[in-house]
Structures are given as structure tokens and as C-alpha cells.
Amino acid sequence: MSAPAIVLISPDHPDEMQVGFARYGSEYDVRVARSCREALETTHDIVASGGTVAMFASESVLPDAEVLHCFHKLREKVPTGRRVIAAHWDRFLSDAPGLRAGMAKGKYDAYLLMPRGDRDEEFHHAITDLLSDWGSTVPDPEVVSVKIVSPARDGLTLSIRDFLDRMGMPSRVYEPDSDGGRFVLDLWEGEPAYPLVYAPNRPVVHATSVRDVAITLYGAPTDLDVDHVVDLAVVGGGPAGLASAVYAASEGLSTVILEAEAIGGQAGTSSMIRNYLGFPRGISGMRLAQRARNQALRFGARFYTGQVVDKLRPGLDGEPHVLSTDSGEVRARSVVIASGVAYRKLRVEPVEDLVGSGVYYGAAMTAAREMEGQDVYVVGGGNSAGQAAVHLARFARSVTILVRRSDLAETMSSYLIGEIEYNPRITVRTCCRVVDGGGDGRLEWLGLEDVRDGARERVAAYGLFLLLGAEPHCDWLPREVARDDRGFVLTGRDVPRELWVDDLPPESLATTAPGIFAAGDVRSGSMKRVASASGEGASAVPLVHSFLAPAPEA
């Protein structure tokens, strides 16, 4: 397999550009073009020979095309390639006002100052971040952490790979008779059973669920020392739970996080979050989650993934709260409920029958790789749906967003709407819903209905991604924790007055059960944004401290 290419487009300063990218020459095929036309020809040659381009890096001014138009043409040839403007220092400030707005619309990924020496590490930090993001989205990653052996790309295999992607563990699926497949089978004792999952320094496991893989990699609560009572148990590893974990552990509280699926929650499936504070080039949900997880681990927090909490028994008279899972119990002096929400079901039975076979709830980043050259549909009008559509457009021939409303402005951020409008592979169909679907073993077609006049049509579809809004899954919570009529957890002044104590409402993030708090999307009235969830998770920690503080002596 040939090395992925980096194409430099530099009409005026090719020597400086080549020096700046010299360190990548041992692992990438670095080529130089002096115009947009030459870059397109170079890219055509690379793709025709079976290669791909990881990055295009261009000066801000080209002799034969406006740079953003050139990037647009290059994206048509290689949708996954990252696009960087590396402006010469003589033009960096003057060209910035006219170009920066294009970054918000996804026309390119970064506006950088051309490297000014051999070790311009600020420049290289940006470049390696973008190359790393590229490596996590290509169909076959360059570095493989986990091997999956399966003769079929079924729903379970895709779910396992999606879980590993969200945990920041690149994986690859191998046929049983391939070199990788035989390597894993030689380590397996007994008759082959698929899928088999192998990670270094772990036993090979026959996975019957994603949870099997999570426990193999990270252990179950009973496998580790949780015999003592911890200060704080956090249920959910999304932005709210991660923020609680970081702040609690950093302040000396013994902290345990129980996550049913992959760290990051729904936010972890976002291919690129561009409006999160402090990340001007954007950051994928997976990387944001993994950085927060590593931060919490650094302070001593302990994570248990694949752990579904099925019961919470509130402590009475100073006794600890008890969180029950299939594989053990965790006792905690305080609890933060940050279990988030699940996507609402479409409830169209023929479509539901194909979940995992062309139909997916959520962004399903791994499944997106299977959509190369296909026509796919995204149902939903929120930011998650917009981010999923942009990511799918890297692979699919066409992406159609279906919404029941008359436009996206009411439910989606402006920057995403602009990015969608600019992307020629994405179209938006308003006032439309899915009413039918089918195929021979996997999705092949959808039935669509215009909600205004009831007109129906049948369209070919290889993939359907459903991001339909929020439903809390709080059936595991006891009656002591009050919820609203939709099932979201009530906190603070949203708690009915008859449940107040001494005619005072609970603290802002406190529930009706002493020592139990709620943060993020699971909380009634929350904003349903990554930043607000993180803020709530952090804000819950001072309330935990206050609850755990010894009562003042009389």
C-alpha cells in the first residue's frame, strides 16, 4: 500500500513550504504543485494509482484560481483530505479577513502561518492534529490497536468497531482466512466463533455484545477495588459526567464513573464540533472525550465502561447510595446522574427491522465508512444531525437531510447550516418524513411523505441515520428522584413546591433525593449542548462538596 500523500500548493514560496513539511517525508508522499490546475492533476494521478491524499496545504493566493474554489474542486476528488491554508508571513494578516469566514462554513480546516523555520512546533502541532483526525476517519486506519475477526460485516461487528473508534482505539476487521485473521485464530482456544476481538495484552474474546469487549478492555467493577465507599459515583461518561469526574477528582474526591457504552456519550459520535470554547479549528467528539477522560484519570478517577446501571438505592440516615450493575455494585456517598439521553425511535416497523443493516441510530461513525459512493439519508434537524451529514459527505455520493420543519434555522447552529449549504453533496428536504422502507436483508429503499399534502415517493437508499431528538432512559431511577412528565430528572426550582424541604427548593442541580445530583441532557430544562453539559457537570461538584462537608457543630 502506497503512503498517503500531502499535496503542497505553493506558486511563490515552494522552498519554504517544502522545508516546513520536510519532517513528514518519511511517512507521507509529499508533493509540490505550483497552481490549482497542477494540484488537481497531481491528485488525479495519486487517486488513479490507488492512493489517497491526507492533506492539501496551500498558500493563500494562487495564480489560476481563488484558493477556496481550488479547495472545493480538490474536495470533489478527495472528500476526506484535510485542507490547510499556510499563508506566507507577508500576507498572513492582510489575507485573513477575506478567508477566515470560509473556515466556519467548512470550506477548509485551518488558517496557519507558513512555518518560519525547521522547528516551528506551533505549526506542526496543528498539522499533526489534522493528520490524526484524518487517520481516525479513513476506512482503514494506518495504526491498528484492536483486531476484529469476522466473516461478515454485521450489526454487532459494526457496533464493536464504533465503540472502539469512540474510545480512541483504531481497529480493523479481518476475514478469518487473512493473515490478521489467522493470527488471532491461533491465539483462540476452541472452535472459531465470531466475531473474535483481540487487543494486545488481553485475551481473545468471542464478543456477543459490545459490553463483552468493554469488560475485556477495561474490567468490570467487581474486577477492581471498589469494596470501600467512594465519595462520588458518576453515572454517564458524556460531557457532563466527564466534567464532574475531572473537577471532583482534581479536588481530592474519590471518584468512579460508570458508562453504559463508550466514553463521550452522544457528543462522542460527533465528527467535528467547531463551536466548543478553546478549539478554533474544531475538535471531534471522540478526541474531546478522550482528552477529558485522560485528564480525569490523571487526577485518580476510575472508569468502568460497558456498565449499565439498572438500579439506584438511595442511602438513608447517612448510609451510602448503592448503584447496581450486572457485574457488581458501587457504593457512594454522593451521586451525579449524567446518563444523558437516547435518540427517539422512528417507530416505522419495516425500518426498525433493519437497524444495524443500513439503518443506524446516531452518527455511527464506523458505519459511515461503509457508505462510500452510496446515497444516504439523515433524519433530524439538530446539530448532531448536521455534524453527521457533514461527516457522511466525506464518503457518500449524496447525503439528504430530512426534517419535518420548514427550515433548519430554529434547531441548528448557523455555522453548521452554512457548512451544509456549501457542501455540494448535501441537500436538505424540509417538511418530509420517513414512512416506510425495506430491502433484501439490508436497507435498499425508503418511503418518504410530504407532511403538507401527504404526497409519497419511493427513493433508493443505502444508509439511514436517525438523530431524532432526546428521550431520557431513567427507568432505573427510584421514586425518590422526581422526574417531569417526559421522564427528565427535576432539579432546583423545577421541583414541585410540595417536594421542597422547609419550603426551600433544592440547590440548582440537586434532585429530590439528598446527595443525588443531575447534570447535562438528562436534567429537565437543560440546553442540550456540549458546553452547557460540561458547565453543569463542573457546577455539580461544589454542591457535592457542600453535601459531603461535616455538619457544623451546634
Helices and strands as residue ranges (DSSP letters): E 5-9, H 14-20, G 22-24, E 29-33, H 36-48, E 53-58, H 67-77, E 82-87, H 92-104, E 110-113, H 121-137, E 146-149, H 155-166, E 171-174, H 179-187, E 196-198, E 205-206, H 210-218, G 221-223, E 230-235, H 239-250, E 255-259, G 265-269, H 285-298, E 302-305, E 311-313, E 321-325, E 328-337, E 341-343, H 349-352, E 359-361, H 365-369, E 375-379, H 383-392, E 398-402, H 414-422, E 426-429, E 432-438, E 445-450, E 456-460, E 463-466, E 470-472, G 492-494, G 497-499, E 516-518, G 520-522, H 530-548
